[in-house]
Amino acid sequence: MVLYRKYRPKTFSQVVGQEHVTQTLQGALKTNSVAHAYLFTGPRGTGKTTIARLLAKAVNCEKNMLRSTGDESDACGVCSFCKEIEEGKAFDLVEIDAASNRGIDEIRALREGARFASARGKHKIYIIDECHQLTKEASNALLKTLEEPPAKTIFILATTEASKVLPTIASRTQRFDFKKLSTEQVVVKLQSISLIEKIKIDESLLQLIALQSEGSMRDAESNLSKLVAFKGKEIDEEAIKEVLGFIPMKIFHDFLGLIQTKKTGEAVSLVNYLYESGLDLDNFVKGLLGYTRRILVARANRTPTVDPKINTLAASLEGKDILKLLNTLMRVQQEMKISPIPQLPLEIAITELTQQ
């Protein structure tokens, strides 16, 4: 089993981050005031579906208590209903992927099914993932069900694009906005997994994995799984470069140094070397944007960072030059998508930046 599935939280207390969501839901469970419909929004891999399943477990848990405190704000994780949900066998939990089941027929079938009482538990729970992809007709059909919800039925809608959900649907739900996880939160979870799985990997490399995941715990755990499959239980920086396309910070520093000293030919040669060695130039430009932003922030704050190379560039580059570089790189990122020669937009930008 891949790591993100193996280490998916089984109780609210195991969820990393999203305390504003888990604490509110636990409060509703304690006071028996669970809503009939929820809207979970936020970036991918931040726990929307996981917390939806945890809520489904908690409302139907046979013991309905925390083993440590004895209150009724979490699932026990050991009763038959909890186990059925974990194994994907629970009849009272229906999960629908709206990306592939987006039509009105699917929602009509949902409405028909919602009319019947739950098979075993107290509630029947419907989780509709990527709900923003429902057709207009399907959304209107779902709206009718949310307006007159069947008794003992809970709807949990999840989406990465809340702006595309009909306002009339959103207004009939309790909305929770999920946040991207911090690098530190991801690293702590990866350290815990590495310890249990006996994976030897430096903390600095876990930070690289966490940075590349961009706040998605699922992406970070998936990348760790890929590294283990490629390299085994001892992972080094070379493996991360090979599998994840990681670009060392030194390359960004060297590139910006060539731009600063107006060495056009050497900067173009570096780009061509990276391209010919198999590096994804889109990832390079994306990483370069992030690196340049760190320089901008360091210059604006006027306080040293932990990276001395960032401090050096922040002190030597003018603010207007940093802004110009950022704007140019953002333009390059768009032009690379339509360019027949991938490195050409970057080569043109180098010439503009170094020969003016």
C-alpha positions in Angstrom: 0.0 0.0 0.0 1.3 3.4 -0.9 2.3 5.7 2.0 -0.4 8.3 1.6 -3.1 5.6 2.0 -1.3 3.6 4.7 -0.8 6.7 6.9 -4.2 8.4 6.1 -5.5 9.7 9.5 -8.0 7.3 11.2 -9.2 9.9 13.8 -9.5 13.7 13.9 -6.6 13.8 16.4 -4.3 12.4 13.7 -5.1 15.1 11.1 -2.2 17.4 10.5 -3.3 21.1 10.3 -6.9 22.1 9.6 -7.6 22.5 13.4 -10.2 25.1 12.6 -12.1 22.3 10.7 -11.6 19.4 13.0 -12.3 21.3 16.2 -15.5 22.7 14.9 -16.8 19.4 13.7 -15.9 17.7 17.0 -17.8 20.5 18.8 -20.8 19.7 16.6 -20.5 16.0 17.4 -20.4 16.7 21.1 -23.5 18.9 21.1 -25.3 16.7 18.6 -25.6 19.6 16.1 -24.1 18.2 13.0 -25.3 20.0 9.9 -27.1 18.3 7.0 -24.7 19.7 4.4 -21.0 20.8 4.3 -18.8 22.4 1.7 -15.1 21.6 2.0 -12.9 23.8 -0.2 -9.2 24.1 -0.6 -6.1 22.9 -2.5 -5.5 19.3 -3.4 -4.1 17.0 -0.8 -5.0 19.0 2.2 -7.4 16.5 3.8 -10.9 17.3 2.5 -11.9 13.8 1.6 -10.1 12.4 4.6 -12.0 14.6 7.1 -15.3 13.9 5.2 -14.7 10.2 5.9 -13.8 10.8 9.5 -17.0 12.7 10.0 -18.9 9.8 8.4 -17.2 7.4 10.9 -17.9 9.6 13.9 -21.6 10.1 13.3 -22.2 6.4 12.9 -19.5 5.0 15.2 -21.0 2.2 17.4 -19.0 3.3 20.5 -18.8 7.0 19.5 -16.2 7.9 22.0 -12.5 8.8 22.2 -10.6 6.0 23.8 -8.5 8.5 25.7 -11.0 11.1 26.9 -14.4 9.3 26.7 -16.2 12.2 25.0 -18.3 11.8 21.8 -16.2 13.9 19.4 -14.4 11.2 17.4 -14.7 7.7 16.0 -13.4 4.8 18.0 -11.7 3.3 15.0 -12.3 -0.3 16.1 -16.0 -1.0 15.8 -17.4 -2.7 12.7 -18.8 0.5 11.1 -15.4 2.2 11.5 -13.7 -0.7 10.0 -16.1 -0.9 7.1 -15.5 2.7 6.2 -11.7 2.2 6.3 -12.0 -0.8 4.1 -14.5 1.0 1.7 -17.3 -1.5 2.4 -19.8 0.7 4.3 -23.3 0.8 2.6 -24.2 4.0 4.5 -21.3 5.9 3.0 -21.6 6.8 -0.7 -18.8 8.5 -2.5 -19.3 10.1 -5.9 -16.6 11.6 -8.1 -18.3 14.4 -9.9 -15.4 14.6 -12.4 -16.6 11.4 -14.0 -20.2 11.3 -12.7 -21.3 14.8 -13.4 -24.7 14.4 -15.1 -28.3 14.8 -13.9 -28.9 11.0 -14.0 -26.3 10.4 -11.3 -27.8 13.1 -9.1 -31.3 11.7 -9.7 -30.0 8.3 -8.6 -28.5 10.0 -5.5 -31.8 11.6 -4.7 -33.7 8.3 -5.0 -31.1 6.6 -2.8 -31.3 9.3 -0.2 -35.0 8.7 0.3 -34.2 5.3 2.0 -33.0 5.1 5.6 -29.5 4.0 6.3 -28.8 0.3 6.3 -27.0 0.0 9.7 -25.9 3.4 11.0 -27.8 6.4 12.3 -27.0 8.5 9.2 -26.5 8.0 5.5 -23.6 10.1 4.2 -22.9 11.3 0.7 -19.5 12.6 -0.2 -19.4 14.4 -3.6 -15.8 15.1 -4.6 -14.9 17.8 -7.2 -18.5 19.0 -6.9 -17.8 22.1 -9.1 -17.7 19.8 -12.1 -21.4 18.9 -11.9 -23.4 20.1 -14.8 -25.8 23.0 -14.4 -28.8 20.6 -14.5 -27.2 18.2 -12.0 -26.4 21.1 -9.7 -30.0 22.3 -9.8 -31.2 18.8 -9.0 -28.8 18.6 -6.1 -30.0 22.0 -4.9 -33.5 20.7 -4.6 -32.3 17.9 -2.3 -30.3 20.3 -0.2 -33.4 22.5 0.2 -35.5 19.6 1.5 -32.9 17.2 2.9 -34.0 13.7 3.9 -33.9 13.0 7.6 -30.6 11.5 9.0 -28.8 12.2 5.8 -25.6 14.3 5.5 -24.1 15.7 2.3 -20.4 16.6 2.2 -19.3 18.5 -1.0 -15.6 18.8 -1.7 -14.0 21.0 -4.3 -10.7 22.7 -5.2 -12.5 25.5 -7.0 -15.2 26.9 -4.7 -15.9 29.9 -7.1 -17.4 27.5 -9.6 -19.9 26.1 -7.1 -23.4 27.5 -7.5 -23.9 30.3 -4.9 -27.4 28.8 -4.1 -25.7 25.4 -3.3 -22.9 27.0 -1.2 -25.4 29.1 0.8 -27.2 25.9 1.9 -24.1 24.3 3.3 -21.6 25.0 6.2 -18.4 26.0 4.4 -14.9 25.2 5.6 -11.8 26.5 3.8 -8.9 24.1 4.0 -5.4 25.6 4.2 -2.2 24.5 2.6 0.1 22.9 5.1 3.3 24.5 6.2 6.7 23.0 5.3 7.3 22.3 9.0 4.0 20.4 9.3 4.8 18.3 6.3 8.3 17.6 7.4 7.1 16.4 10.9 4.7 13.9 9.3 7.4 12.6 6.9 9.8 12.2 9.7 7.2 10.1 11.6 6.6 7.9 8.5 10.4 7.5 7.9 10.9 6.4 11.5 8.2 3.8 11.3 9.2 2.6 7.9 12.9 2.6 8.8 13.7 5.0 5.9 17.1 6.7 6.2 16.8 10.2 4.9 18.2 13.6 6.1 15.8 16.2 7.4 17.2 18.6 4.8 16.0 16.3 2.1 12.6 15.9 3.7 12.4 19.7 3.6 13.0 19.6 -0.2 10.2 17.0 -0.6 7.9 19.2 1.6 8.8 22.4 -0.5 8.0 20.6 -3.7 4.7 19.4 -2.4 3.5 23.0 -2.1 1.4 22.4 1.0 -0.1 19.1 -0.1 0.5 16.2 2.4 -0.7 13.7 -0.2 1.8 14.9 -2.8 4.6 14.8 -0.2 3.8 11.2 0.9 3.4 10.1 -2.7 6.8 11.5 -3.6 8.3 9.7 -0.6 6.8 6.5 -1.9 8.3 7.0 -5.3 11.7 7.6 -3.8 11.5 4.4 -1.8 10.5 2.5 -4.9 13.4 3.9 -6.8 16.2 3.9 -4.2 15.0 1.7 -1.3 15.2 2.6 2.3 18.3 4.9 2.0 17.5 8.1 0.1 20.1 10.7 -0.9 20.0 14.0 -2.8 20.9 12.3 -6.1 17.7 10.2 -5.9 15.6 13.3 -5.3 17.2 15.0 -8.3 16.6 11.9 -10.5 13.0 11.1 -9.4 11.5 14.5 -8.5 13.5 16.7 -10.8 14.8 18.7 -7.9 17.0 21.7 -8.9 19.7 22.7 -6.4 19.5 26.3 -5.1 23.1 26.8 -6.3 21.9 26.7 -9.9 19.4 29.5 -9.3 22.1 31.5 -7.5 24.6 31.0 -10.4 22.0 31.9 -13.0 21.0 35.2 -11.3 24.7 36.0 -10.9 25.2 35.6 -14.6 22.2 37.9 -15.2 23.5 40.4 -12.7 27.0 40.5 -14.3 25.4 40.6 -17.8 27.1 37.5 -19.1 24.7 36.7 -21.8 26.5 33.8 -23.5 27.2 32.0 -20.2 23.6 32.3 -19.0 22.3 31.0 -22.4 24.8 28.1 -22.2 23.6 27.2 -18.7 20.0 27.1 -19.9 20.9 24.9 -22.9 23.0 22.6 -20.7 20.0 22.2 -18.3 17.6 21.5 -21.1 19.9 19.0 -22.8 20.5 17.2 -19.5 16.8 16.5 -19.4 15.7 19.2 -16.9 12.1 20.4 -17.2 12.6 24.1 -18.0 9.1 24.9 -16.8 10.2 23.6 -13.3 13.4 25.6 -13.6 11.5 28.9 -14.3 9.0 28.1 -11.5 11.8 27.5 -9.1 13.6 30.6 -10.3 10.5 32.6 -9.6 10.3 31.3 -6.1 14.0 32.0 -5.5 13.7 35.5 -6.8 10.7 36.1 -4.6 12.7 35.1 -1.6 15.3 37.8 -2.6 12.5 40.4 -2.9 11.1 39.5 0.5 14.6 39.6 2.1 15.2 43.0 0.6 11.8 44.3 1.7 12.3 43.1 5.3 15.9 44.2 5.5 16.7 41.3 7.8 19.1 38.5 7.0 17.7 35.1 6.1 19.3 31.7 6.9 20.6 31.5 3.3 23.7 33.8 2.9 23.4 33.7 -0.9 19.9 35.1 -0.7 21.3 37.9 1.6 24.1 38.7 -0.9 21.7 39.0 -3.9 19.2 41.0 -1.8 21.9 43.5 -0.9 23.4 43.8 -4.4 20.3 43.9 -6.6 18.1 47.0 -6.9 14.4 46.7 -6.1 13.4 47.7 -9.6 15.7 45.1 -11.1 14.2 42.4 -8.9 10.7 43.4 -10.0 11.7 43.5 -13.6 13.2 40.0 -13.3 10.0 38.7 -11.7 7.8 40.2 -14.4 10.0 38.8 -17.1 10.0 35.3 -15.7 6.2 35.3 -15.4 6.0 36.3 -19.0 8.5 33.6 -20.0 6.4 31.0 -18.1 3.4 31.8 -20.3 5.3 32.0 -23.5 7.0 28.6 -22.9 3.6 26.9 -23.1 3.2 27.9 -26.8 6.8 28.1 -28.0 7.9 25.4 -30.5 11.4 25.6 -29.1 11.1 25.3 -25.2 14.3 27.2 -24.3 13.7 30.1 -26.8 11.5 32.4 -24.5 14.1 32.0 -21.8 17.0 32.8 -24.2 15.2 35.9 -25.4 14.6 37.0 -21.8 18.2 36.6 -20.9 19.2 38.7 -23.9 16.8 41.5 -22.8 17.9 41.4 -19.2 21.6 41.4 -19.9 22.0 43.7 -22.9 19.8 46.7 -21.9 
